Structure formats: structure tokens, C-alpha cells
Amino acid sequence: MRGYDTVLVADAHTTEDLTAWGAPPPAQVIAHTNLYWSYQTAPGRTAGTAAAADVEFAATA
């Protein structure tokens, strides 16, 4: 929406256990989040997932 390229670090996010309220277990929530972020697209932008070991931060011009 704001024109950013986005990468979700697939092995570095978390969630609460909300199974008492009918939500799936945390591991399934994380797997689902990784799945749908793997296929995000937008015109002229990149998005997806990466392992923490593969992420590099760099300044861009």
C-alpha cells in the first residue's frame, strides 16, 4: 500500500497461544503466516520470506 518492498523473516516471528479461544496452535499460525507471505505480490514491488541467516541490512540510495 505504501510502496515498500517487504521480507518476513520466517524463522524469527512469534504469536500468542490463543487455542483457548478457538485459534490454531501457534506453530500452525506461524506456518500459515509464512505461507501467505511467500506469495505476496504488488506491482513493481518485491515481497516474500527469508531465513534470518539470509537477511542482510544495507542502506539504499
Order of alpha helices (4+ residues) and beta strands (2+ residues): beta-alpha-beta
